Amino acid sequence: MRIARFVVDSEPLYGIVDGPAGSETVTVIHGDPFFNGVERTGAVHPLSDVRLVAPIIPRSKVVGVGRNYAEHAAELGNEVPDEPLLFLKPNTSVIGPGEPIFLPEFSDEVSYEGELAVVIGRICKDVPAERAEEVIFGYTCANDLTARDVQRREKQWARAKGFDGSAPLGPWIQTELDTETLSLRTTVNGELKQDGDTADMIWGVKELVAEVSRAFTLLPGDVILTGTPAGVGLLNEGDRVSVEIEGIGTLSNPVVRR
């Protein structure tokens, strides 16, 4: 099931996306699916007539995982960590599909990082890996934008990875997905930059949910970014960056500078 968050007139709504690519419809559901369940209303819109927004604005946090693909760690000259390397991004970093990425004035080297994102569906703590699926609402595409020059000169990553708009999410949440081996591709202006597979993750989704929940109580709508494959590079004003994940869809955003 694909759960989208969208705007028709003014207020964002949630809906179920049905149909093949190019002719999808979205059926409005009652309230917030994270708390009310998924119940269809009678209102149906062509997907082309609505504006998709971020499928979730976390009420609490976005948790990133660094260096979870060995080749990505190597391309930046880093060692693979002995345990998942965690960092936080504020919910103000989240934007949706089609929304512009504003390059921050304090950085000249903003890099894309296409990633699989895990969306948490219930409050949880100390989740065993074998029970991780019980707390997962679904999955979406993410772009963990990083100010590389800031990351190099500061010992913590809050500003480098948490600036406004640094976490595009979308286009919707896929609630049923086998994440063991999924193609993940990032393009810039149509040119392929990252061509990875979730099978290459050092720690898989279940292990990450377990590890993150050891450190933080997870709340409905929290998001875990699972790391990026090799091929990261810099973005420039006027670019369009797209992250495509098998079984989910494509998240695409233009890049601008204020």
KOLNU-932647 format. One line per field, with one value per residue: residue in one letter; x, y, z of N, C-alpha, C in turn. Coordinates in Angstrom, 3 decimals, always signed. Each point is the difference from the previous one (the first is absolute). Last residue first. Example, Ala and Ser with C-alpha at 12.3 -4.5 7.8 and 13.67 -1.06 7.14 Angstrom:
// KOLNU-932647
residuo = (S;A)
neast = (+12.850;+0.290)
nnorth = (-2.250;-5.720)
nup = (+7.080;-0.070)
caeast = (+0.820;-0.890)
canorth = (+1.190;+1.190)
caup = (+0.060;+0.000)
ceast = (-0.770;+0.900)
cnorth = (+1.090;+1.200)
cup = (+0.730;+0.000)
// end
This chain:
// KOLNU-932647
residuo = (R;R;V;V;P;N;S;L;T;G;I;G;E;I;E;V;S;V;R;D;G;E;N;L;L;G;V;G;A;P;T;G;T;L;I;V;D;G;P;L;L;T;F;A;R;S;V;E;A;V;L;E;K;V;G;W;I;M;D;A;T;D;G;D;Q;K;L;E;G;N;V;T;T;R;L;S;L;T;E;T;D;L;E;T;Q;I;W;P;G;L;P;A;S;G;D;F;G;K;A;R;A;W;Q;K;E;R;R;Q;V;D;R;A;T;L;D;N;A;C;T;Y;G;F;I;V;E;E;A;R;E;A;P;V;D;K;C;I;R;G;I;V;V;A;L;E;G;E;Y;S;V;E;D;S;F;E;P;L;F;I;P;E;G;P;G;I;V;S;T;N;P;K;L;F;L;L;P;E;D;P;V;E;N;G;L;E;A;A;H;E;A;Y;N;R;G;V;G;V;V;K;S;R;P;I;I;P;A;V;L;R;V;D;S;L;P;H;V;A;G;T;R;E;V;G;N;F;F;P;D;G;H;I;V;T;V;T;E;S;G;A;P;G;D;V;I;G;Y;L;P;E;S;D;V;V;F;R;A;I;R;M)
neast = (+19.354;+0.268;-1.309;-1.881;-4.015;-2.287;-2.623;-0.884;-2.634;-1.457;-1.009;+2.063;+4.979;+2.345;+2.476;+1.064;+2.090;+1.077;+1.487;+2.313;+1.415;+3.572;+3.005;+2.642;+3.349;+1.217;+0.356;+0.357;-0.396;-3.613;-2.997;-3.520;-3.878;-3.969;-4.781;-4.346;-5.165;-4.645;-2.099;+3.587;+4.466;+4.456;+5.254;+4.193;-0.715;-2.112;+2.540;+1.560;-3.042;-1.187;+3.087;+0.253;-3.074;+0.850;+4.899;+5.546;+3.550;-1.362;-1.108;-4.095;-2.936;+1.565;+1.657;+2.011;+0.536;+0.514;-2.488;-2.934;-3.541;-0.143;+1.503;-1.223;-0.068;-1.942;-0.638;-2.497;-0.584;-0.416;-1.419;-4.611;-5.556;-5.221;-4.958;-1.942;+1.296;-0.412;+1.260;+2.705;+4.118;+2.864;+4.725;+3.280;+2.528;-2.184;+1.410;+3.991;+3.159;+4.465;+4.004;-0.194;+0.620;+3.875;+5.056;+4.384;+1.759;+1.853;-1.448;-4.584;-1.354;+0.487;-3.211;-5.384;-4.583;-5.110;-3.150;-4.660;-4.055;-4.884;-3.212;-3.407;-2.884;-1.877;+2.327;+0.777;+0.072;+3.877;+3.938;+1.532;+4.057;+3.697;-0.901;-0.793;-0.129;-3.275;-4.565;-5.128;-1.942;+0.564;+4.672;+3.352;+4.671;+3.176;+4.311;+3.190;+3.970;+2.725;+2.919;+2.473;+2.555;+3.354;+0.861;-2.319;-2.406;-4.404;-3.630;-3.569;-4.786;-3.892;-5.322;-4.434;-2.071;-1.013;+0.815;+2.511;+2.767;+2.767;-1.626;-0.317;+4.884;+4.339;+4.427;+3.396;+3.590;+2.589;+0.844;+3.727;+4.517;+1.763;+2.825;+3.277;+1.667;+0.541;-3.114;-1.471;-0.836;-4.199;-3.362;-0.095;-1.980;-4.734;-2.271;+1.197;-2.953;-5.295;-4.419;-5.052;-4.143;-4.578;-4.425;-4.283;+0.126;-1.991;-1.402;-0.757;+1.119;-2.285;-3.048;-4.338;-4.099;-2.274;+1.713;-1.430;-5.264;-4.085;-4.442;-3.373;-2.943;+2.519;+3.232;+3.654;+4.182;+2.164;+0.771;+4.268;+3.275;-1.978;-3.203;-4.706;-3.430;+0.581;+0.095;+1.932;+2.416;+2.254;+2.802;+2.563;+4.648;+2.200;-3.345;-3.653;-1.697;+0.793;-2.010;+0.021;-0.344;+0.600;+0.484;-1.750;-1.691;-2.079;+1.142;+4.240;+2.787;+2.725;-0.107;+0.838;-0.481;+0.400)
nnorth = (+30.904;-4.857;-5.374;-4.983;-4.211;-5.097;-5.362;-5.701;-4.965;-5.482;-4.744;-4.263;+0.580;+4.796;+5.135;+5.686;+5.052;+5.696;+4.667;+5.327;+4.649;+1.834;-3.651;-4.556;-4.672;-5.278;-5.975;-5.012;-4.924;-1.367;+0.829;+0.062;-0.155;+3.165;+0.826;+2.561;+0.963;-0.261;-2.075;-1.169;-1.888;+0.206;-0.839;-2.430;-4.473;-0.487;-0.078;-4.216;-3.029;+0.821;-1.244;-4.480;-1.391;+1.244;-1.169;+0.467;+0.534;+0.784;-1.176;-1.414;+3.240;+2.608;+3.812;+4.244;+5.763;+3.638;+1.346;+3.626;+3.302;+3.908;-1.950;-4.826;-5.189;-5.088;-5.395;-5.300;-4.441;-4.365;-0.954;+1.483;-0.620;+1.778;+2.818;+4.272;+4.914;+5.548;+4.608;+2.430;+1.059;+3.955;+3.308;+3.094;+4.113;+4.563;+3.248;-1.648;-3.449;-2.188;+2.562;+1.813;-2.969;-3.142;+0.005;+1.474;+3.670;+1.253;-2.723;+0.430;+3.763;-0.112;-2.575;-0.265;-2.878;-3.026;-4.187;-2.206;-4.145;-3.411;-3.850;-3.741;-2.217;-0.987;-2.433;-2.712;-4.870;-2.114;-1.295;-4.020;-2.644;+2.409;+2.216;+4.400;+4.206;+3.764;+3.096;+1.799;+0.263;-0.039;+1.514;+0.057;+0.106;+0.608;+0.023;+2.860;+3.599;+4.701;+4.952;+4.969;+5.226;+4.177;+4.692;+2.781;+2.941;+1.594;-3.801;-2.338;-2.149;-3.015;-0.892;-3.014;-4.084;-3.999;+0.879;+1.363;+0.825;+1.336;+1.280;-3.022;-1.424;-3.273;-3.303;-4.703;-4.762;-4.880;-5.549;-3.500;-0.698;+3.083;+1.351;+3.595;+4.032;+3.052;+0.646;-3.598;-4.053;-0.821;-1.662;-4.575;-3.023;+0.834;+2.115;+4.768;+3.333;+1.408;+3.017;+1.998;+3.663;+1.744;+1.623;-0.089;-0.627;-0.057;-2.406;-0.768;+4.356;+2.202;+0.785;+1.423;-0.824;-1.634;-4.032;-4.264;-0.992;-0.957;-1.140;-1.186;-2.155;-2.173;-3.417;-1.842;-1.757;+1.552;+2.831;+2.046;+0.593;+1.701;+4.447;+2.083;-2.288;-0.524;+0.336;-1.156;+0.310;-1.838;-0.836;-0.811;+0.040;-4.337;-3.367;-1.097;+2.011;+2.200;+2.512;+4.010;+4.911;+5.610;+5.839;+5.073;+3.185;-1.457;-4.428;-3.290;-4.339;-5.011;-5.756;-5.684;-5.306;-5.761)
nup = (-2.529;-2.214;-1.936;-2.491;-0.565;+0.187;+0.621;+0.901;-1.147;+0.942;+2.173;-0.970;-1.487;-0.351;-1.268;-0.060;-2.065;-1.196;-3.018;-0.733;+0.434;+3.424;+2.262;+2.711;+0.952;+1.402;+0.796;-0.193;+2.850;+3.662;+4.625;+4.811;+3.074;+2.673;+2.860;+2.878;+2.731;+1.213;+4.341;+3.662;+3.282;+3.497;+0.574;+0.120;-1.464;-4.200;-4.028;-1.419;-2.088;-4.445;-3.270;-1.499;-3.278;-4.553;-1.578;-0.309;-2.729;-5.226;-4.634;-2.145;-1.988;-4.467;-4.278;-2.944;-1.011;-2.882;-5.154;-2.886;-0.781;+2.793;+4.053;+3.071;+2.710;+2.088;+2.076;+0.692;+3.098;+3.564;+4.512;+1.613;-0.927;+0.886;+0.749;+1.033;-2.408;-0.865;-2.928;-3.019;+2.183;+3.289;+1.437;+2.846;+0.963;+0.899;+3.815;+3.093;+1.996;-0.863;+1.070;+4.458;+3.679;+1.230;+2.904;+0.555;-3.855;-4.308;-3.861;-1.303;-2.477;-4.614;-2.437;+0.205;-1.350;-0.618;-1.076;-2.020;-1.022;-0.459;+2.269;+3.198;+4.664;+4.510;+4.491;+4.018;-0.042;-2.033;+2.481;+2.724;+0.227;+1.942;+4.776;+3.101;+3.216;+0.141;-2.354;-2.433;-4.953;-4.866;-3.292;-4.476;-3.364;-4.763;-3.873;-3.482;-2.744;-0.242;-1.707;+0.910;+0.310;+0.834;+0.991;+4.616;+3.145;-1.510;-1.589;-3.449;-1.332;-2.643;-1.526;-1.271;-1.597;+3.241;+5.173;+5.010;+5.114;+3.872;+4.376;+3.732;+1.858;+0.573;+1.928;+0.608;+0.508;-1.443;+1.007;+0.951;-0.649;-4.287;-4.507;-2.328;-3.449;-4.082;-3.782;-2.721;+2.515;+2.041;-2.753;-0.992;+3.191;+2.381;+3.445;+2.040;+2.728;+1.434;+2.435;+1.692;+1.433;+3.023;+2.438;-2.164;-5.496;-4.888;-4.924;-4.588;-3.127;-3.945;-4.931;-3.035;-3.924;-3.993;-2.185;+1.615;+0.077;+3.209;+3.731;+4.662;+3.377;+4.326;+3.184;+3.672;+3.488;+5.078;+3.875;+1.338;-3.457;-4.109;-0.275;-1.934;-3.041;-5.399;-5.818;-4.919;-5.157;-5.103;-5.069;-4.407;-1.295;+2.109;+2.397;+4.058;+4.903;+5.355;+4.632;+4.045;+3.475;+0.662;+0.850;-1.009;-3.241;-4.284;-1.008;+2.011;+2.811;+1.378;-0.214;-0.396;-2.123;+0.219)
caeast = (-0.755;+0.718;+0.065;+0.986;+0.902;-0.013;+0.748;-0.019;+1.070;-0.239;-0.565;-1.142;-0.848;+0.183;-0.967;+0.328;-1.081;+0.507;-1.130;-0.057;-0.544;-1.239;+0.137;-1.125;-0.500;+0.647;-0.476;-0.363;+1.058;+1.055;+0.041;+1.324;+0.794;+0.677;+1.389;+0.589;+1.453;+0.423;-0.635;-1.400;-0.509;-1.385;-1.101;+0.446;+0.763;-0.954;-0.484;+1.079;+0.366;-1.113;+0.028;+1.085;-0.380;-1.073;-1.281;-1.080;+0.720;+0.050;+1.362;+0.707;-0.076;-0.980;+0.274;-0.674;+0.073;+1.112;+0.097;+1.231;-0.174;-0.298;+0.044;+0.405;-0.092;+0.699;-0.054;+0.817;-0.722;+0.763;+1.265;+1.134;+1.129;+1.198;+0.378;-0.146;-0.381;+0.469;-1.037;-1.206;-1.138;-0.625;-1.151;-0.537;+1.054;-0.151;-1.355;-0.503;-1.320;-1.043;+0.323;-0.201;-1.333;-0.608;-1.325;+0.114;-0.661;+0.631;+1.438;+0.239;-0.307;+1.023;+1.268;+0.948;+1.095;+0.886;+0.674;+1.253;+0.556;+1.300;-0.058;+1.288;+0.297;-1.190;+0.225;-0.036;-1.211;-1.096;+0.049;-1.340;-0.982;+0.053;+0.850;-0.689;+0.724;+1.304;+0.738;+0.995;-0.505;-1.441;-0.460;-0.945;-0.938;-0.442;-1.263;-0.100;-1.241;+0.168;-1.175;+0.021;-1.129;+0.167;+0.245;+0.696;+1.243;+1.020;+0.237;+1.377;+0.697;+1.091;+1.386;+0.333;-0.230;+0.347;-0.655;-0.811;-0.811;+0.815;+0.016;-1.122;-1.269;-0.405;-1.374;-0.088;-1.298;+0.349;-0.645;-1.427;-0.248;-0.086;-1.328;-0.088;-0.375;+1.202;+0.249;+0.152;+1.316;+0.984;-0.187;+0.596;+1.465;+0.430;-0.608;+0.972;+1.136;+1.027;+0.835;+1.262;+0.555;+1.386;+1.126;-0.337;+0.159;+0.850;-0.052;-0.971;+0.740;+0.920;+0.580;+1.410;+0.334;-0.733;+0.525;+1.235;+1.160;+0.559;+1.098;+0.627;-0.471;-1.225;-0.280;-1.394;-0.192;-0.095;-1.386;-0.778;+0.877;+0.116;+1.418;+0.966;-0.431;-0.317;+0.162;-1.248;+0.231;-0.983;-0.330;-1.458;-0.546;+0.712;+1.336;+0.118;-0.304;+0.291;+0.561;-0.787;+0.635;-0.788;+0.504;+0.511;+0.851;-0.320;-0.906;-0.834;-0.166;-0.514;+0.528;-0.676;+0.744;-0.839)
canorth = (+1.209;+0.750;+1.455;+0.617;+0.973;+1.378;+0.920;+1.286;+0.971;+1.030;+1.201;-0.319;-1.084;-1.254;-1.033;-1.258;-0.975;-1.258;-0.772;-1.454;-0.378;+0.701;+1.400;+0.591;+1.322;+1.125;+1.319;+0.835;+0.818;-0.709;+0.214;+0.111;-1.223;-0.021;-0.450;-0.512;+0.149;+1.022;-0.103;+0.394;+0.366;-0.423;+0.954;+1.338;-0.122;-0.014;+1.357;+0.806;-0.479;+0.327;+1.439;+0.279;-0.537;+0.769;+0.043;-0.365;-0.730;+0.676;+0.377;-1.208;-0.106;-1.007;-0.914;-1.203;-1.100;+0.263;-0.937;-0.782;-1.181;+0.454;+1.462;+0.703;+1.456;+0.772;+1.402;+0.922;+0.988;+0.312;-0.730;+0.923;-0.815;-0.008;-1.410;-0.700;-1.355;-1.091;-0.540;+0.813;-0.215;-1.312;-0.274;-1.372;-0.986;-0.606;-0.006;+1.296;+0.341;-0.901;-0.550;+1.021;+0.601;+0.150;-0.623;-1.330;-0.054;+0.892;-0.190;-1.294;+0.164;+0.880;-0.703;+1.077;+0.232;+1.050;+0.514;+0.581;+1.144;+0.438;+1.025;+0.429;-0.156;+0.360;+0.759;+1.428;+0.339;+0.231;+1.355;+0.583;-0.924;+0.024;-1.069;-0.970;-1.271;+0.133;-1.218;+0.306;-0.068;+0.076;-0.730;+0.823;-0.837;+0.503;-0.595;-0.987;-0.755;-1.368;-0.869;-1.286;-0.812;-1.393;-0.012;-1.134;-0.288;+1.011;+0.950;-0.159;+1.272;-0.090;+0.378;+1.244;+1.176;-0.147;-1.037;+0.575;-0.793;-0.358;+1.127;-0.150;+0.497;+1.135;+0.492;+1.438;+0.668;+1.381;+1.049;-0.038;-1.288;-0.007;-0.487;-1.402;-0.345;-0.209;+1.212;+1.107;+0.018;+0.381;+1.431;+0.748;+0.007;-0.705;-1.328;-1.020;+0.303;-1.026;-0.412;-0.591;-0.795;+0.015;-0.065;+0.776;-0.676;+0.939;+0.095;-0.992;-1.033;+0.610;-0.834;+0.317;+0.372;+1.204;+1.161;+0.423;-0.388;+1.016;-0.509;+1.034;-0.109;+0.778;+0.814;-0.192;+0.349;-1.108;-0.364;-0.087;-0.433;-1.466;-0.314;+0.404;+0.748;-0.830;+0.622;-0.036;+0.009;+0.785;-0.275;+0.110;+0.861;+1.257;-0.082;+0.085;-1.210;+0.128;-1.228;-0.809;-1.274;-1.194;-1.307;-0.857;+0.689;+1.424;+0.279;+1.187;+0.875;+1.201;+1.311;+1.052;+1.251;+1.188)
caup = (+0.293;+1.034;-0.194;+0.894;-0.631;+0.497;-0.851;+0.680;-0.204;-1.002;+0.616;+0.832;-0.492;+0.709;-0.384;+0.659;+0.151;+0.535;+0.510;-0.141;-1.298;-0.318;-0.360;-0.721;+0.357;-0.667;+0.406;-1.140;-0.595;-0.725;-1.446;-0.598;+0.149;-1.294;+0.045;-1.234;-0.031;-0.938;-1.319;+0.020;-1.317;-0.116;+0.031;+0.390;+1.251;+1.113;+0.238;+0.557;+1.334;+0.890;+0.266;+0.941;+1.310;+0.619;-0.680;+0.925;+1.037;+1.281;+0.350;+0.419;+1.456;+0.380;+1.092;-0.474;+0.954;+0.904;+1.103;-0.081;-0.834;-1.365;+0.017;-1.204;+0.092;-1.028;+0.411;-0.781;-0.790;-1.207;-0.016;-0.143;+0.421;-0.835;-0.113;+1.278;-0.414;+0.852;+0.883;-0.192;-0.882;+0.141;-0.867;+0.015;-0.261;-1.324;-0.556;-0.441;+0.526;-0.474;-1.317;-1.022;+0.088;-1.316;+0.029;+0.587;+1.297;+0.977;+0.178;+0.642;+1.413;+0.549;+0.196;-0.285;+0.937;-0.475;+1.191;-0.466;+0.716;-0.510;-1.032;-0.531;-1.412;-0.764;-1.233;+0.313;+0.746;-0.943;-0.557;+0.123;-0.581;-1.460;-0.532;-0.861;+0.136;+0.627;+0.307;+1.014;+1.374;+0.115;+1.175;+0.754;+0.752;+1.294;+0.416;+1.068;-0.126;+0.491;+0.057;-0.692;+0.448;-0.420;-1.448;-0.606;+0.707;-0.276;+1.083;+0.445;+0.077;+0.962;-0.272;+0.684;-0.832;-1.415;-0.767;-1.070;-0.930;-1.164;-0.932;-0.934;+0.544;-0.823;-0.038;+0.156;+0.004;+0.321;-0.786;+0.285;+0.645;+1.466;+0.359;+0.378;+1.368;+0.784;+0.775;-0.947;-0.630;+1.012;+0.264;-1.112;+0.074;-1.207;+0.058;-0.426;-0.854;+0.221;-1.114;+0.439;-1.081;-0.482;+0.920;+1.189;+1.294;+0.717;+1.454;+0.488;+0.729;+0.964;+1.040;+0.248;+1.369;+0.409;-0.724;+0.655;-0.810;-0.897;-0.819;-0.830;-1.378;-0.166;-1.179;-0.399;-1.412;-0.931;-0.276;+1.232;+1.086;+0.051;-0.020;+1.006;+1.171;+1.153;+1.309;+0.747;+1.438;+0.737;+1.393;+0.110;-1.032;-0.207;-0.598;-1.446;-0.758;-1.424;-0.553;-0.918;-0.297;+0.251;-0.434;+1.053;+0.976;+0.080;-1.107;+0.148;-1.157;+0.653;-0.360;+0.754;-0.063;+0.000)
ceast = (+0.720;-0.733;+0.873;+0.100;+0.902;+0.930;-0.155;+0.873;-0.295;+1.184;-0.357;-0.640;-1.128;-1.029;+0.324;-1.103;+0.531;-1.180;+0.537;-1.377;-0.067;-0.448;-1.365;+0.272;-1.146;-0.708;+0.805;-0.487;-0.553;+1.030;+1.104;-0.053;+1.383;+1.094;+0.536;+1.449;+0.549;+1.479;+0.390;-0.610;-1.499;-0.517;-1.337;-1.155;+0.395;+0.673;-0.927;-0.469;+1.032;+0.327;-1.136;+0.048;+1.060;-0.319;-1.047;-1.323;-0.977;+0.752;+0.077;+1.419;+0.660;+0.006;-1.114;+0.305;-0.812;+0.196;+1.265;+0.133;+1.226;-0.070;-0.122;+0.024;+0.496;-0.232;+0.864;-0.225;+0.987;-0.844;+0.856;+1.346;+1.263;+1.045;+1.172;+0.452;-0.035;-0.538;+0.629;-1.162;+0.276;-1.135;-0.482;-1.244;-0.488;+1.005;-0.012;-1.390;-0.569;-1.407;-1.133;+0.217;-0.248;-1.328;-0.752;-1.340;-0.009;-0.657;+0.566;+1.490;+0.282;-0.227;+1.067;+1.401;+0.874;+1.020;+1.035;+0.644;+1.272;+0.456;+1.405;-0.208;+1.333;+0.240;-1.329;+0.198;-0.133;-1.294;-1.181;-0.084;-1.430;-1.070;-0.046;+0.980;-0.673;+0.603;+1.357;+0.705;+1.116;-0.557;-1.502;-0.588;-0.886;-1.038;-0.337;-1.415;-0.068;-1.348;+0.399;-1.329;-0.085;-1.121;+0.080;+0.141;+0.794;+1.339;+1.148;+0.300;+1.408;+0.730;+0.926;+1.464;+0.330;-0.336;+0.440;-0.546;-0.719;-0.828;+0.886;-0.116;-1.137;-1.338;-0.148;-1.456;+0.151;-1.252;+0.323;-0.654;-1.464;-0.311;-0.083;-1.460;+0.024;-0.259;+1.211;+0.248;+0.176;+1.380;+0.988;-0.183;+0.620;+1.520;+0.205;-0.541;+0.817;+1.131;+0.999;+0.763;+1.353;+0.195;+1.342;+1.204;-0.352;+0.177;+0.904;-0.119;-0.972;+0.709;+0.908;+0.497;+1.485;+0.336;-0.682;+0.572;+1.273;+1.027;+0.445;+1.223;+0.660;-0.470;-1.274;-0.319;-1.418;-0.261;-0.143;-1.426;-0.762;+0.906;+0.186;+1.420;+1.193;-0.357;-0.360;+0.245;-1.345;+0.372;-1.134;-0.457;-1.497;-0.608;+0.600;+1.430;+0.286;-0.223;+0.171;+0.757;-0.892;+0.878;-0.943;+0.522;+0.623;+0.939;-0.331;-0.866;-0.911;-0.019;-0.603;+0.677;-0.820;+0.884)
cnorth = (+1.215;+1.317;+0.598;+1.481;+0.627;+0.892;+1.436;+0.949;+1.294;+0.948;+1.023;+1.194;-0.287;-1.009;-1.292;-1.000;-1.277;-0.923;-1.360;-0.532;-1.487;-0.359;+0.604;+1.471;+0.445;+1.288;+1.081;+1.379;+0.831;+0.971;-0.823;+0.037;+0.060;-1.057;-0.030;-0.404;-0.702;+0.308;+1.168;-0.165;+0.239;+0.504;-0.720;+0.957;+1.373;-0.274;+0.034;+1.419;+0.920;-0.419;+0.427;+1.489;+0.317;-0.495;+0.745;+0.166;-0.496;-0.866;+0.771;+0.311;-1.274;-0.119;-0.982;-1.107;-1.167;-1.119;+0.263;-0.876;-0.886;-1.174;+0.471;+1.497;+0.605;+1.491;+0.798;+1.426;+0.877;+0.883;+0.341;-0.702;+0.819;-0.919;-0.114;-1.460;-0.864;-1.320;-1.076;-0.408;-1.081;-0.121;-1.433;-0.107;-1.440;-1.082;-0.606;-0.134;+1.310;+0.406;-0.835;-0.569;+1.017;+0.753;+0.447;-0.695;-1.431;-0.015;+0.837;-0.222;-1.291;+0.239;+0.902;-0.531;+1.142;+0.373;+1.039;+0.678;+0.477;+1.236;+0.311;+1.077;+0.628;-0.209;+0.257;+0.871;+1.504;+0.407;+0.298;+1.395;+0.519;-0.882;+0.008;-1.095;-1.125;-1.395;+0.335;-1.286;+0.336;-0.009;+0.223;-0.847;+0.923;-0.945;+0.526;-0.582;-1.130;-0.701;-1.349;-0.725;-1.246;-0.867;-1.414;+0.182;-1.149;-0.349;+0.950;+1.027;-0.240;+1.336;-0.250;+0.349;+1.317;+1.266;-0.065;-1.152;+0.896;-0.683;-0.259;+1.181;-0.173;+0.500;+1.145;+0.410;+1.508;+0.845;+1.398;+1.128;-0.190;-1.392;-0.068;-0.376;-1.511;-0.367;-0.157;+1.337;+1.211;+0.147;+0.481;+1.508;+0.850;+0.121;-0.790;-1.421;-1.226;+0.267;-1.057;-0.469;-0.496;-0.813;+0.175;+0.111;+0.919;-0.592;+1.146;-0.031;-0.994;-1.124;+0.835;-0.860;+0.330;+0.459;+1.301;+1.250;+0.520;-0.643;+1.107;-0.555;+0.966;-0.200;+0.822;+0.953;-0.369;+0.494;-1.257;-0.509;-0.170;-0.498;-1.516;-0.445;+0.297;+0.887;-1.005;+0.547;+0.123;-0.037;+0.886;-0.287;+0.172;+0.774;+1.392;-0.025;+0.233;-1.348;+0.178;-1.230;-0.787;-1.221;-1.123;-1.331;-0.967;+0.726;+1.487;+0.134;+1.166;+1.078;+1.075;+1.324;+1.097;+1.251)
cup = (-0.568;+0.202;+1.106;-0.317;+1.062;-0.815;+0.510;-0.805;+0.756;-0.050;-1.073;+0.680;+0.983;-0.499;+0.736;-0.316;+0.629;+0.284;+0.418;+0.398;-0.248;-1.418;-0.273;-0.262;-0.892;+0.337;-0.708;+0.363;-1.160;-0.580;-0.652;-1.509;-0.639;+0.065;-1.430;+0.260;-1.237;+0.024;-0.894;-1.384;+0.083;-1.342;+0.070;+0.228;+0.517;+1.340;+1.207;+0.318;+0.641;+1.423;+0.923;+0.350;+1.050;+1.399;+0.806;-0.723;+1.062;+1.022;+1.318;+0.457;+0.524;+1.520;+0.252;+1.005;-0.537;+1.021;+0.819;+1.246;-0.111;-0.977;-1.444;+0.264;-1.301;+0.221;-0.971;+0.485;-0.755;-0.909;-1.213;-0.142;-0.266;+0.622;-0.962;-0.048;+1.254;-0.542;+0.857;+0.906;-1.045;-1.006;+0.189;-0.869;+0.005;-0.315;-1.403;-0.637;-0.458;+0.422;-0.573;-1.400;-1.106;-0.003;-1.262;+0.161;+0.516;+1.382;+1.139;+0.272;+0.754;+1.492;+0.621;+0.298;-0.475;+1.076;-0.432;+1.196;-0.686;+0.773;-0.470;-1.056;-0.365;-1.490;-0.702;-1.232;+0.250;+0.710;-0.919;-0.632;+0.106;-0.626;-1.526;-0.428;-0.783;+0.132;+0.585;+0.410;+0.971;+1.410;+0.195;+1.127;+0.835;+0.593;+1.390;+0.105;+1.010;-0.079;+0.597;+0.164;-0.880;+0.566;-0.550;-1.504;-0.605;+0.619;-0.320;+1.085;+0.542;-0.042;+1.182;-0.232;+0.657;-0.773;-1.445;-0.835;-1.012;-1.082;-1.212;-0.961;-0.999;+0.567;-0.986;-0.152;+0.136;-0.140;+0.522;-0.775;+0.374;+0.541;+1.527;+0.262;+0.209;+1.441;+0.919;+0.703;-0.912;-0.632;+1.052;+0.177;-1.107;-0.054;-1.284;+0.105;-0.350;-0.979;+0.416;-1.235;+0.491;-1.272;-0.708;+0.928;+1.170;+1.397;+0.439;+1.507;+0.613;+0.730;+0.902;+1.150;+0.079;+1.413;+0.403;-0.655;+0.669;-0.925;-0.957;-0.720;-0.948;-1.439;+0.177;-1.142;-0.405;-1.415;-0.849;-0.234;+1.305;+1.120;+0.129;-0.265;+0.910;+1.184;+1.092;+1.397;+0.691;+1.475;+0.489;+1.437;+0.065;-1.166;-0.209;-0.494;-1.473;-0.670;-1.503;-0.457;-0.951;-0.218;+0.426;-0.558;+1.001;+0.966;-0.028;-1.246;+0.336;-1.076;+0.888;-0.319;+0.680;+0.000)
// end
